[in-house]
Amino acid sequence: MVGARTLNDIFYPPKITTTSSFNTAALENVTLELKPQYTNVLPKFTGLQDAYLFLREFEDVCSMTCYPNVPVDIVRLEFIFLL
């Protein structure tokens, strides 16, 4: 039987690493200095408020920052690590 798979293969498929959708190769020499005036206004998600409202406020804070040659997605990732 060609192509027969064992139960182990079915229930525990091999792990394949996927590449990141963020291109960080161009950012090796770039340092982001996240200023306290932006980090202090980051909303805190407690789970009690509306998640969509939290995301909207988070994106508003991220859009206030402007770094030359740095995509907004990378700035959002940096802010997420601060939460």
mmCIF file of the N, C-alpha and C atoms, coordinates in Angstrom:
data_MODEL
# 
_entry.id   MODEL 
# 
loop_
_atom_site.group_PDB 
_atom_site.id 
_atom_site.type_symbol 
_atom_site.label_atom_id 
_atom_site.label_alt_id 
_atom_site.label_comp_id 
_atom_site.label_asym_id 
_atom_site.label_entity_id 
_atom_site.label_seq_id 
_atom_site.pdbx_PDB_ins_code 
_atom_site.Cartn_x 
_atom_site.Cartn_y 
_atom_site.Cartn_z 
_atom_site.occupancy 
_atom_site.B_iso_or_equiv 
_atom_site.pdbx_formal_charge 
_atom_site.auth_seq_id 
_atom_site.auth_comp_id 
_atom_site.auth_asym_id 
_atom_site.auth_atom_id 
_atom_site.pdbx_PDB_model_num 
ATOM 1   N N  . MET A 1 1  ? 0.837   -1.181 0.000  1.00 0.00 ? 1  MET A N  1 
ATOM 2   C CA . MET A 1 1  ? 0.000   0.000  0.000  1.00 0.00 ? 1  MET A CA 1 
ATOM 3   C C  . MET A 1 1  ? 0.883   1.247  0.000  1.00 0.00 ? 1  MET A C  1 
ATOM 4   N N  . VAL A 1 2  ? 0.913   1.867  -1.138 1.00 0.00 ? 2  VAL A N  1 
ATOM 5   C CA . VAL A 1 2  ? 1.713   3.074  -1.283 1.00 0.00 ? 2  VAL A CA 1 
ATOM 6   C C  . VAL A 1 2  ? 0.938   4.246  -0.670 1.00 0.00 ? 2  VAL A C  1 
ATOM 7   N N  . GLY A 1 3  ? 1.618   5.025  0.113  1.00 0.00 ? 3  GLY A N  1 
ATOM 8   C CA . GLY A 1 3  ? 0.988   6.201  0.698  1.00 0.00 ? 3  GLY A CA 1 
ATOM 9   C C  . GLY A 1 3  ? 0.218   5.903  1.969  1.00 0.00 ? 3  GLY A C  1 
ATOM 10  N N  . ALA A 1 4  ? 0.323   4.693  2.503  1.00 0.00 ? 4  ALA A N  1 
ATOM 11  C CA . ALA A 1 4  ? -0.372  4.369  3.744  1.00 0.00 ? 4  ALA A CA 1 
ATOM 12  C C  . ALA A 1 4  ? 0.303   5.106  4.892  1.00 0.00 ? 4  ALA A C  1 
ATOM 13  N N  . ARG A 1 5  ? -0.517  5.674  5.753  1.00 0.00 ? 5  ARG A N  1 
ATOM 14  C CA . ARG A 1 5  ? 0.009   6.405  6.891  1.00 0.00 ? 5  ARG A CA 1 
ATOM 15  C C  . ARG A 1 5  ? -0.340  5.659  8.175  1.00 0.00 ? 5  ARG A C  1 
ATOM 16  N N  . THR A 1 6  ? 0.550   5.738  9.121  1.00 0.00 ? 6  THR A N  1 
ATOM 17  C CA . THR A 1 6  ? 0.288   5.110  10.403 1.00 0.00 ? 6  THR A CA 1 
ATOM 18  C C  . THR A 1 6  ? -0.565  6.044  11.251 1.00 0.00 ? 6  THR A C  1 
ATOM 19  N N  . LEU A 1 7  ? -1.147  5.521  12.317 1.00 0.00 ? 7  LEU A N  1 
ATOM 20  C CA . LEU A 1 7  ? -1.931  6.364  13.216 1.00 0.00 ? 7  LEU A CA 1 
ATOM 21  C C  . LEU A 1 7  ? -1.056  7.438  13.863 1.00 0.00 ? 7  LEU A C  1 
ATOM 22  N N  . ASN A 1 8  ? 0.185   7.106  14.111 1.00 0.00 ? 8  ASN A N  1 
ATOM 23  C CA . ASN A 1 8  ? 1.110   8.084  14.678 1.00 0.00 ? 8  ASN A CA 1 
ATOM 24  C C  . ASN A 1 8  ? 1.283   9.264  13.727 1.00 0.00 ? 8  ASN A C  1 
ATOM 25  N N  . ASP A 1 9  ? 1.380   9.002  12.416 1.00 0.00 ? 9  ASP A N  1 
ATOM 26  C CA . ASP A 1 9  ? 1.508   10.079 11.432 1.00 0.00 ? 9  ASP A CA 1 
ATOM 27  C C  . ASP A 1 9  ? 0.239   10.913 11.346 1.00 0.00 ? 9  ASP A C  1 
ATOM 28  N N  . ILE A 1 10 ? -0.901  10.269 11.530 1.00 0.00 ? 10 ILE A N  1 
ATOM 29  C CA . ILE A 1 10 ? -2.175  10.980 11.422 1.00 0.00 ? 10 ILE A CA 1 
ATOM 30  C C  . ILE A 1 10 ? -2.396  11.880 12.639 1.00 0.00 ? 10 ILE A C  1 
ATOM 31  N N  . PHE A 1 11 ? -2.190  11.341 13.830 1.00 0.00 ? 11 PHE A N  1 
ATOM 32  C CA . PHE A 1 11 ? -2.480  12.104 15.045 1.00 0.00 ? 11 PHE A CA 1 
ATOM 33  C C  . PHE A 1 11 ? -1.349  13.030 15.464 1.00 0.00 ? 11 PHE A C  1 
ATOM 34  N N  . TYR A 1 12 ? -0.142  12.735 15.064 1.00 0.00 ? 12 TYR A N  1 
ATOM 35  C CA . TYR A 1 12 ? 1.009   13.561 15.401 1.00 0.00 ? 12 TYR A CA 1 
ATOM 36  C C  . TYR A 1 12 ? 1.792   13.873 14.122 1.00 0.00 ? 12 TYR A C  1 
ATOM 37  N N  . PRO A 1 13 ? 1.267   14.779 13.297 1.00 0.00 ? 13 PRO A N  1 
ATOM 38  C CA . PRO A 1 13 ? 1.968   15.095 12.047 1.00 0.00 ? 13 PRO A CA 1 
ATOM 39  C C  . PRO A 1 13 ? 3.305   15.757 12.340 1.00 0.00 ? 13 PRO A C  1 
ATOM 40  N N  . PRO A 1 14 ? 4.236   15.644 11.419 1.00 0.00 ? 14 PRO A N  1 
ATOM 41  C CA . PRO A 1 14 ? 5.540   16.283 11.647 1.00 0.00 ? 14 PRO A CA 1 
ATOM 42  C C  . PRO A 1 14 ? 5.385   17.800 11.725 1.00 0.00 ? 14 PRO A C  1 
ATOM 43  N N  . LYS A 1 15 ? 6.144   18.381 12.608 1.00 0.00 ? 15 LYS A N  1 
ATOM 44  C CA . LYS A 1 15 ? 6.067   19.833 12.793 1.00 0.00 ? 15 LYS A CA 1 
ATOM 45  C C  . LYS A 1 15 ? 6.897   20.514 11.728 1.00 0.00 ? 15 LYS A C  1 
ATOM 46  N N  . ILE A 1 16 ? 6.260   21.421 11.044 1.00 0.00 ? 16 ILE A N  1 
ATOM 47  C CA . ILE A 1 16 ? 6.922   22.182 9.991  1.00 0.00 ? 16 ILE A CA 1 
ATOM 48  C C  . ILE A 1 16 ? 6.919   23.638 10.426 1.00 0.00 ? 16 ILE A C  1 
ATOM 49  N N  . THR A 1 17 ? 8.067   24.228 10.457 1.00 0.00 ? 17 THR A N  1 
ATOM 50  C CA . THR A 1 17 ? 8.135   25.628 10.847 1.00 0.00 ? 17 THR A CA 1 
ATOM 51  C C  . THR A 1 17 ? 7.764   26.495 9.660  1.00 0.00 ? 17 THR A C  1 
ATOM 52  N N  . THR A 1 18 ? 6.934   27.453 9.923  1.00 0.00 ? 18 THR A N  1 
ATOM 53  C CA . THR A 1 18 ? 6.550   28.393 8.886  1.00 0.00 ? 18 THR A CA 1 
ATOM 54  C C  . THR A 1 18 ? 7.372   29.655 9.035  1.00 0.00 ? 18 THR A C  1 
ATOM 55  N N  . THR A 1 19 ? 7.631   30.278 7.947  1.00 0.00 ? 19 THR A N  1 
ATOM 56  C CA . THR A 1 19 ? 8.405   31.511 7.992  1.00 0.00 ? 19 THR A CA 1 
ATOM 57  C C  . THR A 1 19 ? 7.526   32.648 8.484  1.00 0.00 ? 19 THR A C  1 
ATOM 58  N N  . SER A 1 20 ? 8.148   33.617 9.062  1.00 0.00 ? 20 SER A N  1 
ATOM 59  C CA . SER A 1 20 ? 7.430   34.771 9.567  1.00 0.00 ? 20 SER A CA 1 
ATOM 60  C C  . SER A 1 20 ? 6.968   35.635 8.402  1.00 0.00 ? 20 SER A C  1 
ATOM 61  N N  . SER A 1 21 ? 5.821   36.262 8.576  1.00 0.00 ? 21 SER A N  1 
ATOM 62  C CA . SER A 1 21 ? 5.326   37.148 7.527  1.00 0.00 ? 21 SER A CA 1 
ATOM 63  C C  . SER A 1 21 ? 5.942   38.542 7.629  1.00 0.00 ? 21 SER A C  1 
ATOM 64  N N  . PHE A 1 22 ? 6.732   38.776 8.670  1.00 0.00 ? 22 PHE A N  1 
ATOM 65  C CA . PHE A 1 22 ? 7.384   40.057 8.839  1.00 0.00 ? 22 PHE A CA 1 
ATOM 66  C C  . PHE A 1 22 ? 8.801   39.977 8.301  1.00 0.00 ? 22 PHE A C  1 
ATOM 67  N N  . ASN A 1 23 ? 9.157   40.927 7.477  1.00 0.00 ? 23 ASN A N  1 
ATOM 68  C CA . ASN A 1 23 ? 10.496  40.983 6.919  1.00 0.00 ? 23 ASN A CA 1 
ATOM 69  C C  . ASN A 1 23 ? 11.358  41.849 7.831  1.00 0.00 ? 23 ASN A C  1 
ATOM 70  N N  . THR A 1 24 ? 12.103  41.193 8.712  1.00 0.00 ? 24 THR A N  1 
ATOM 71  C CA . THR A 1 24 ? 12.929  41.938 9.656  1.00 0.00 ? 24 THR A CA 1 
ATOM 72  C C  . THR A 1 24 ? 14.389  41.991 9.233  1.00 0.00 ? 24 THR A C  1 
ATOM 73  N N  . ALA A 1 25 ? 14.732  41.446 8.077  1.00 0.00 ? 25 ALA A N  1 
ATOM 74  C CA . ALA A 1 25 ? 16.122  41.446 7.627  1.00 0.00 ? 25 ALA A CA 1 
ATOM 75  C C  . ALA A 1 25 ? 16.627  42.866 7.381  1.00 0.00 ? 25 ALA A C  1 
ATOM 76  N N  . ALA A 1 26 ? 15.773  43.739 6.901  1.00 0.00 ? 26 ALA A N  1 
ATOM 77  C CA . ALA A 1 26 ? 16.190  45.112 6.624  1.00 0.00 ? 26 ALA A CA 1 
ATOM 78  C C  . ALA A 1 26 ? 16.317  45.946 7.887  1.00 0.00 ? 26 ALA A C  1 
ATOM 79  N N  . LEU A 1 27 ? 15.900  45.414 9.040  1.00 0.00 ? 27 LEU A N  1 
ATOM 80  C CA . LEU A 1 27 ? 15.895  46.182 10.274 1.00 0.00 ? 27 LEU A CA 1 
ATOM 81  C C  . LEU A 1 27 ? 17.028  45.808 11.221 1.00 0.00 ? 27 LEU A C  1 
ATOM 82  N N  . GLU A 1 28 ? 18.065  45.157 10.718 1.00 0.00 ? 28 GLU A N  1 
ATOM 83  C CA . GLU A 1 28 ? 19.136  44.707 11.588 1.00 0.00 ? 28 GLU A CA 1 
ATOM 84  C C  . GLU A 1 28 ? 19.894  45.866 12.223 1.00 0.00 ? 28 GLU A C  1 
ATOM 85  N N  . ASN A 1 29 ? 20.055  46.966 11.524 1.00 0.00 ? 29 ASN A N  1 
ATOM 86  C CA . ASN A 1 29 ? 20.812  48.101 12.041 1.00 0.00 ? 29 ASN A CA 1 
ATOM 87  C C  . ASN A 1 29 ? 19.918  49.203 12.602 1.00 0.00 ? 29 ASN A C  1 
ATOM 88  N N  . VAL A 1 30 ? 18.632  48.957 12.657 1.00 0.00 ? 30 VAL A N  1 
ATOM 89  C CA . VAL A 1 30 ? 17.683  49.957 13.134 1.00 0.00 ? 30 VAL A CA 1 
ATOM 90  C C  . VAL A 1 30 ? 17.355  49.676 14.591 1.00 0.00 ? 30 VAL A C  1 
ATOM 91  N N  . THR A 1 31 ? 17.430  50.703 15.416 1.00 0.00 ? 31 THR A N  1 
ATOM 92  C CA . THR A 1 31 ? 17.020  50.570 16.812 1.00 0.00 ? 31 THR A CA 1 
ATOM 93  C C  . THR A 1 31 ? 15.803  51.444 17.041 1.00 0.00 ? 31 THR A C  1 
ATOM 94  N N  . LEU A 1 32 ? 14.833  50.880 17.692 1.00 0.00 ? 32 LEU A N  1 
ATOM 95  C CA . LEU A 1 32 ? 13.617  51.626 18.008 1.00 0.00 ? 32 LEU A CA 1 
ATOM 96  C C  . LEU A 1 32 ? 13.688  52.088 19.452 1.00 0.00 ? 32 LEU A C  1 
ATOM 97  N N  . GLU A 1 33 ? 13.520  53.372 19.632 1.00 0.00 ? 33 GLU A N  1 
ATOM 98  C CA . GLU A 1 33 ? 13.452  53.905 20.983 1.00 0.00 ? 33 GLU A CA 1 
ATOM 99  C C  . GLU A 1 33 ? 11.997  54.245 21.249 1.00 0.00 ? 33 GLU A C  1 
ATOM 100 N N  . LEU A 1 34 ? 11.369  53.411 22.047 1.00 0.00 ? 34 LEU A N  1 
ATOM 101 C CA . LEU A 1 34 ? 9.961   53.632 22.363 1.00 0.00 ? 34 LEU A CA 1 
ATOM 102 C C  . LEU A 1 34 ? 9.875   54.663 23.482 1.00 0.00 ? 34 LEU A C  1 
ATOM 103 N N  . LYS A 1 35 ? 9.346   55.806 23.155 1.00 0.00 ? 35 LYS A N  1 
ATOM 104 C CA . LYS A 1 35 ? 9.335   56.924 24.084 1.00 0.00 ? 35 LYS A CA 1 
ATOM 105 C C  . LYS A 1 35 ? 8.284   56.717 25.170 1.00 0.00 ? 35 LYS A C  1 
ATOM 106 N N  . PRO A 1 36 ? 8.586   57.187 26.382 1.00 0.00 ? 36 PRO A N  1 
ATOM 107 C CA . PRO A 1 36 ? 7.658   56.978 27.502 1.00 0.00 ? 36 PRO A CA 1 
ATOM 108 C C  . PRO A 1 36 ? 6.294   57.611 27.294 1.00 0.00 ? 36 PRO A C  1 
ATOM 109 N N  . GLN A 1 37 ? 6.216   58.704 26.545 1.00 0.00 ? 37 GLN A N  1 
ATOM 110 C CA . GLN A 1 37 ? 4.906   59.324 26.344 1.00 0.00 ? 37 GLN A CA 1 
ATOM 111 C C  . GLN A 1 37 ? 3.973   58.415 25.546 1.00 0.00 ? 37 GLN A C  1 
ATOM 112 N N  . TYR A 1 38 ? 4.540   57.523 24.736 1.00 0.00 ? 38 TYR A N  1 
ATOM 113 C CA . TYR A 1 38 ? 3.702   56.573 24.004 1.00 0.00 ? 38 TYR A CA 1 
ATOM 114 C C  . TYR A 1 38 ? 3.442   55.315 24.821 1.00 0.00 ? 38 TYR A C  1 
ATOM 115 N N  . THR A 1 39 ? 4.449   54.857 25.539 1.00 0.00 ? 39 THR A N  1 
ATOM 116 C CA . THR A 1 39 ? 4.263   53.625 26.308 1.00 0.00 ? 39 THR A CA 1 
ATOM 117 C C  . THR A 1 39 ? 3.331   53.841 27.494 1.00 0.00 ? 39 THR A C  1 
ATOM 118 N N  . ASN A 1 40 ? 3.261   55.061 28.011 1.00 0.00 ? 40 ASN A N  1 
ATOM 119 C CA . ASN A 1 40 ? 2.373   55.335 29.141 1.00 0.00 ? 40 ASN A CA 1 
ATOM 120 C C  . ASN A 1 40 ? 0.906   55.382 28.744 1.00 0.00 ? 40 ASN A C  1 
ATOM 121 N N  . VAL A 1 41 ? 0.613   55.662 27.482 1.00 0.00 ? 41 VAL A N  1 
ATOM 122 C CA . VAL A 1 41 ? -0.783  55.751 27.058 1.00 0.00 ? 41 VAL A CA 1 
ATOM 123 C C  . VAL A 1 41 ? -1.282  54.453 26.423 1.00 0.00 ? 41 VAL A C  1 
ATOM 124 N N  . LEU A 1 42 ? -0.453  53.424 26.429 1.00 0.00 ? 42 LEU A N  1 
ATOM 125 C CA . LEU A 1 42 ? -0.910  52.135 25.911 1.00 0.00 ? 42 LEU A CA 1 
ATOM 126 C C  . LEU A 1 42 ? -2.055  51.619 26.763 1.00 0.00 ? 42 LEU A C  1 
ATOM 127 N N  . PRO A 1 43 ? -3.128  51.174 26.136 1.00 0.00 ? 43 PRO A N  1 
ATOM 128 C CA . PRO A 1 43 ? -4.242  50.645 26.930 1.00 0.00 ? 43 PRO A CA 1 
ATOM 129 C C  . PRO A 1 43 ? -3.871  49.305 27.543 1.00 0.00 ? 43 PRO A C  1 
ATOM 130 N N  . LYS A 1 44 ? -4.442  49.017 28.680 1.00 0.00 ? 44 LYS A N  1 
ATOM 131 C CA . LYS A 1 44 ? -4.253  47.730 29.349 1.00 0.00 ? 44 LYS A CA 1 
ATOM 132 C C  . LYS A 1 44 ? -5.516  46.900 29.154 1.00 0.00 ? 44 LYS A C  1 
ATOM 133 N N  . PHE A 1 45 ? -5.334  45.674 28.684 1.00 0.00 ? 45 PHE A N  1 
ATOM 134 C CA . PHE A 1 45 ? -6.483  44.797 28.458 1.00 0.00 ? 45 PHE A CA 1 
ATOM 135 C C  . PHE A 1 45 ? -6.680  43.928 29.688 1.00 0.00 ? 45 PHE A C  1 
ATOM 136 N N  . THR A 1 46 ? -7.816  44.097 30.338 1.00 0.00 ? 46 THR A N  1 
ATOM 137 C CA . THR A 1 46 ? -8.117  43.324 31.540 1.00 0.00 ? 46 THR A CA 1 
ATOM 138 C C  . THR A 1 46 ? -9.048  42.160 31.255 1.00 0.00 ? 46 THR A C  1 
ATOM 139 N N  . GLY A 1 47 ? -9.670  42.157 30.097 1.00 0.00 ? 47 GLY A N  1 
ATOM 140 C CA . GLY A 1 47 ? -10.623 41.111 29.764 1.00 0.00 ? 47 GLY A CA 1 
ATOM 141 C C  . GLY A 1 47 ? -12.055 41.509 30.076 1.00 0.00 ? 47 GLY A C  1 
ATOM 142 N N  . LEU A 1 48 ? -12.227 42.614 30.780 1.00 0.00 ? 48 LEU A N  1 
ATOM 143 C CA . LEU A 1 48 ? -13.571 43.063 31.127 1.00 0.00 ? 48 LEU A CA 1 
ATOM 144 C C  . LEU A 1 48 ? -14.146 44.023 30.097 1.00 0.00 ? 48 LEU A C  1 
ATOM 145 N N  . GLN A 1 49 ? -13.281 44.729 29.389 1.00 0.00 ? 49 GLN A N  1 
ATOM 146 C CA . GLN A 1 49 ? -13.756 45.678 28.397 1.00 0.00 ? 49 GLN A CA 1 
ATOM 147 C C  . GLN A 1 49 ? -13.880 45.000 27.024 1.00 0.00 ? 49 GLN A C  1 
ATOM 148 N N  . ASP A 1 50 ? -14.391 45.737 26.088 1.00 0.00 ? 50 ASP A N  1 
ATOM 149 C CA . ASP A 1 50 ? -14.575 45.239 24.727 1.00 0.00 ? 50 ASP A CA 1 
ATOM 150 C C  . ASP A 1 50 ? -13.205 45.070 24.058 1.00 0.00 ? 50 ASP A C  1 
ATOM 151 N N  . ALA A 1 51 ? -12.955 43.905 23.485 1.00 0.00 ? 51 ALA A N  1 
ATOM 152 C CA . ALA A 1 51 ? -11.660 43.629 22.853 1.00 0.00 ? 51 ALA A CA 1 
ATOM 153 C C  . ALA A 1 51 ? -11.469 44.492 21.611 1.00 0.00 ? 51 ALA A C  1 
ATOM 154 N N  . TYR A 1 52 ? -12.529 44.756 20.871 1.00 0.00 ? 52 TYR A N  1 
ATOM 155 C CA . TYR A 1 52 ? -12.405 45.582 19.674 1.00 0.00 ? 52 TYR A CA 1 
ATOM 156 C C  . TYR A 1 52 ? -12.048 47.017 20.029 1.00 0.00 ? 52 TYR A C  1 
ATOM 157 N N  . LEU A 1 53 ? -12.601 47.510 21.125 1.00 0.00 ? 53 LEU A N  1 
ATOM 158 C CA . LEU A 1 53 ? -12.259 48.852 21.580 1.00 0.00 ? 53 LEU A CA 1 
ATOM 159 C C  . LEU A 1 53 ? -10.793 48.910 22.009 1.00 0.00 ? 53 LEU A C  1 
ATOM 160 N N  . PHE A 1 54 ? -10.320 47.867 22.691 1.00 0.00 ? 54 PHE A N  1 
ATOM 161 C CA . PHE A 1 54 ? -8.917  47.808 23.083 1.00 0.00 ? 54 PHE A CA 1 
ATOM 162 C C  . PHE A 1 54 ? -8.006  47.828 21.863 1.00 0.00 ? 54 PHE A C  1 
ATOM 163 N N  . LEU A 1 55 ? -8.334  47.021 20.849 1.00 0.00 ? 55 LEU A N  1 
ATOM 164 C CA . LEU A 1 55 ? -7.503  46.981 19.642 1.00 0.00 ? 55 LEU A CA 1 
ATOM 165 C C  . LEU A 1 55 ? -7.505  48.315 18.911 1.00 0.00 ? 55 LEU A C  1 
ATOM 166 N N  . ARG A 1 56 ? -8.637  48.977 18.879 1.00 0.00 ? 56 ARG A N  1 
ATOM 167 C CA . ARG A 1 56 ? -8.716  50.285 18.226 1.00 0.00 ? 56 ARG A CA 1 
ATOM 168 C C  . ARG A 1 56 ? -7.850  51.298 18.962 1.00 0.00 ? 56 ARG A C  1 
ATOM 169 N N  . GLU A 1 57 ? -7.906  51.295 20.294 1.00 0.00 ? 57 GLU A N  1 
ATOM 170 C CA . GLU A 1 57 ? -7.073  52.219 21.066 1.00 0.00 ? 57 GLU A CA 1 
ATOM 171 C C  . GLU A 1 57 ? -5.595  51.883 20.905 1.00 0.00 ? 57 GLU A C  1 
ATOM 172 N N  . PHE A 1 58 ? -5.276  50.596 20.860 1.00 0.00 ? 58 PHE A N  1 
ATOM 173 C CA . PHE A 1 58 ? -3.891  50.175 20.678 1.00 0.00 ? 58 PHE A CA 1 
ATOM 174 C C  . PHE A 1 58 ? -3.363  50.646 19.328 1.00 0.00 ? 58 PHE A C  1 
ATOM 175 N N  . GLU A 1 59 ? -4.152  50.486 18.273 1.00 0.00 ? 59 GLU A N  1 
ATOM 176 C CA . GLU A 1 59 ? -3.716  50.934 16.951 1.00 0.00 ? 59 GLU A CA 1 
ATOM 177 C C  . GLU A 1 59 ? -3.630  52.452 16.870 1.00 0.00 ? 59 GLU A C  1 
ATOM 178 N N  . ASP A 1 60 ? -4.464  53.162 17.613 1.00 0.00 ? 60 ASP A N  1 
ATOM 179 C CA . ASP A 1 60 ? -4.357  54.622 17.651 1.00 0.00 ? 60 ASP A CA 1 
ATOM 180 C C  . ASP A 1 60 ? -3.019  55.053 18.253 1.00 0.00 ? 60 ASP A C  1 
ATOM 181 N N  . VAL A 1 61 ? -2.607  54.403 19.323 1.00 0.00 ? 61 VAL A N  1 
ATOM 182 C CA . VAL A 1 61 ? -1.320  54.735 19.943 1.00 0.00 ? 61 VAL A CA 1 
ATOM 183 C C  . VAL A 1 61 ? -0.180  54.379 18.999 1.00 0.00 ? 61 VAL A C  1 
ATOM 184 N N  . CYS A 1 62 ? -0.283  53.229 18.342 1.00 0.00 ? 62 CYS A N  1 
ATOM 185 C CA . CYS A 1 62 ? 0.772   52.823 17.406 1.00 0.00 ? 62 CYS A CA 1 
ATOM 186 C C  . CYS A 1 62 ? 0.863   53.777 16.223 1.00 0.00 ? 62 CYS A C  1 
ATOM 187 N N  . SER A 1 63 ? -0.255  54.314 15.788 1.00 0.00 ? 63 SER A N  1 
ATOM 188 C CA . SER A 1 63 ? -0.233  55.221 14.642 1.00 0.00 ? 63 SER A CA 1 
ATOM 189 C C  . SER A 1 63 ? 0.343   56.587 15.007 1.00 0.00 ? 63 SER A C  1 
ATOM 190 N N  . MET A 1 64 ? 0.414   56.913 16.293 1.00 0.00 ? 64 MET A N  1 
ATOM 191 C CA . MET A 1 64 ? 1.005   58.194 16.698 1.00 0.00 ? 64 MET A CA 1 
ATOM 192 C C  . MET A 1 64 ? 2.519   58.181 16.550 1.00 0.00 ? 64 MET A C  1 
ATOM 193 N N  . THR A 1 65 ? 3.111   57.018 16.565 1.00 0.00 ? 65 THR A N  1 
ATOM 194 C CA . THR A 1 65 ? 4.569   56.926 16.435 1.00 0.00 ? 65 THR A CA 1 
ATOM 195 C C  . THR A 1 65 ? 4.946   56.924 14.968 1.00 0.00 ? 65 THR A C  1 
ATOM 196 N N  . CYS A 1 66 ? 6.076   57.491 14.669 1.00 0.00 ? 66 CYS A N  1 
ATOM 197 C CA . CYS A 1 66 ? 6.552   57.540 13.290 1.00 0.00 ? 66 CYS A CA 1 
ATOM 198 C C  . CYS A 1 66 ? 8.065   57.366 13.305 1.00 0.00 ? 66 CYS A C  1 
ATOM 199 N N  . TYR A 1 67 ? 8.512   56.257 12.746 1.00 0.00 ? 67 TYR A N  1 
ATOM 200 C CA . TYR A 1 67 ? 9.943   55.980 12.628 1.00 0.00 ? 67 TYR A CA 1 
ATOM 201 C C  . TYR A 1 67 ? 10.270  55.841 11.149 1.00 0.00 ? 67 TYR A C  1 
ATOM 202 N N  . PRO A 1 68 ? 11.282  56.546 10.669 1.00 0.00 ? 68 PRO A N  1 
ATOM 203 C CA . PRO A 1 68 ? 11.627  56.428 9.250  1.00 0.00 ? 68 PRO A CA 1 
ATOM 204 C C  . PRO A 1 68 ? 12.165  55.037 8.930  1.00 0.00 ? 68 PRO A C  1 
ATOM 205 N N  . ASN A 1 69 ? 11.745  54.519 7.811  1.00 0.00 ? 69 ASN A N  1 
ATOM 206 C CA . ASN A 1 69 ? 12.175  53.213 7.290  1.00 0.00 ? 69 ASN A CA 1 
ATOM 207 C C  . ASN A 1 69 ? 11.792  52.040 8.181  1.00 0.00 ? 69 ASN A C  1 
ATOM 208 N N  . VAL A 1 70 ? 10.794  52.196 9.036  1.00 0.00 ? 70 VAL A N  1 
ATOM 209 C CA . VAL A 1 70 ? 10.322  51.106 9.889  1.00 0.00 ? 70 VAL A CA 1 
ATOM 210 C C  . VAL A 1 70 ? 8.830   50.915 9.631  1.00 0.00 ? 70 VAL A C  1 
ATOM 211 N N  . PRO A 1 71 ? 8.420   49.733 9.209  1.00 0.00 ? 71 PRO A N  1 
ATOM 212 C CA . PRO A 1 71 ? 6.987   49.498 8.965  1.00 0.00 ? 71 PRO A CA 1 
ATOM 213 C C  . PRO A 1 71 ? 6.187   49.571 10.270 1.00 0.00 ? 71 PRO A C  1 
ATOM 214 N N  . VAL A 1 72 ? 4.929   49.919 10.140 1.00 0.00 ? 72 VAL A N  1 
ATOM 215 C CA . VAL A 1 72 ? 4.044   50.049 11.296 1.00 0.00 ? 72 VAL A CA 1 
ATOM 216 C C  . VAL A 1 72 ? 3.876   48.704 11.997 1.00 0.00 ? 72 VAL A C  1 
ATOM 217 N N  . ASP A 1 73 ? 3.912   47.610 11.248 1.00 0.00 ? 73 ASP A N  1 
ATOM 218 C CA . ASP A 1 73 ? 3.762   46.293 11.850 1.00 0.00 ? 73 ASP A CA 1 
ATOM 219 C C  . ASP A 1 73 ? 4.874   46.001 12.856 1.00 0.00 ? 73 ASP A C  1 
ATOM 220 N N  . ILE A 1 74 ? 6.080   46.423 12.557 1.00 0.00 ? 74 ILE A N  1 
ATOM 221 C CA . ILE A 1 74 ? 7.198   46.204 13.464 1.00 0.00 ? 74 ILE A CA 1 
ATOM 222 C C  . ILE A 1 74 ? 7.025   47.041 14.726 1.00 0.00 ? 74 ILE A C  1 
ATOM 223 N N  . VAL A 1 75 ? 6.536   48.252 14.578 1.00 0.00 ? 75 VAL A N  1 
ATOM 224 C CA . VAL A 1 75 ? 6.283   49.105 15.742 1.00 0.00 ? 75 VAL A CA 1 
ATOM 225 C C  . VAL A 1 75 ? 5.208   48.463 16.621 1.00 0.00 ? 75 VAL A C  1 
ATOM 226 N N  . ARG A 1 76 ? 4.167   47.920 16.001 1.00 0.00 ? 76 ARG A N  1 
ATOM 227 C CA . ARG A 1 76 ? 3.114   47.250 16.772 1.00 0.00 ? 76 ARG A CA 1 
ATOM 228 C C  . ARG A 1 76 ? 3.667   46.054 17.539 1.00 0.00 ? 76 ARG A C  1 
ATOM 229 N N  . LEU A 1 77 ? 4.547   45.292 16.902 1.00 0.00 ? 77 LEU A N  1 
ATOM 230 C CA . LEU A 1 77 ? 5.144   44.152 17.591 1.00 0.00 ? 77 LEU A CA 1 
ATOM 231 C C  . LEU A 1 77 ? 5.966   44.593 18.791 1.00 0.00 ? 77 LEU A C  1 
ATOM 232 N N  . GLU A 1 78 ? 6.704   45.675 18.640 1.00 0.00 ? 78 GLU A N  1 
ATOM 233 C CA . GLU A 1 78 ? 7.493   46.182 19.760 1.00 0.00 ? 78 GLU A CA 1 
ATOM 234 C C  . GLU A 1 78 ? 6.598   46.624 20.907 1.00 0.00 ? 78 GLU A C  1 
ATOM 235 N N  . PHE A 1 79 ? 5.474   47.280 20.589 1.00 0.00 ? 79 PHE A N  1 
ATOM 236 C CA . PHE A 1 79 ? 4.553   47.706 21.633 1.00 0.00 ? 79 PHE A CA 1 
ATOM 237 C C  . PHE A 1 79 ? 3.875   46.507 22.292 1.00 0.00 ? 79 PHE A C  1 
ATOM 238 N N  . ILE A 1 80 ? 3.611   45.468 21.539 1.00 0.00 ? 80 ILE A N  1 
ATOM 239 C CA . ILE A 1 80 ? 2.971   44.278 22.113 1.00 0.00 ? 80 ILE A CA 1 
ATOM 240 C C  . ILE A 1 80 ? 3.868   43.666 23.174 1.00 0.00 ? 80 ILE A C  1 
ATOM 241 N N  . PHE A 1 81 ? 5.177   43.685 22.949 1.00 0.00 ? 81 PHE A N  1 
ATOM 242 C CA . PHE A 1 81 ? 6.094   43.121 23.938 1.00 0.00 ? 81 PHE A CA 1 
ATOM 243 C C  . PHE A 1 81 ? 6.090   43.920 25.241 1.00 0.00 ? 81 PHE A C  1 
ATOM 244 N N  . LEU A 1 82 ? 5.637   45.176 25.192 1.00 0.00 ? 82 LEU A N  1 
ATOM 245 C CA . LEU A 1 82 ? 5.577   45.996 26.398 1.00 0.00 ? 82 LEU A CA 1 
ATOM 246 C C  . LEU A 1 82 ? 4.316   45.751 27.214 1.00 0.00 ? 82 LEU A C  1 
ATOM 247 N N  . LEU A 1 83 ? 3.304   45.174 26.597 1.00 0.00 ? 83 LEU A N  1 
ATOM 248 C CA . LEU A 1 83 ? 2.035   44.970 27.302 1.00 0.00 ? 83 LEU A CA 1 
ATOM 249 C C  . LEU A 1 83 ? 2.114   43.920 28.368 1.00 0.00 ? 83 LEU A C  1 
# 
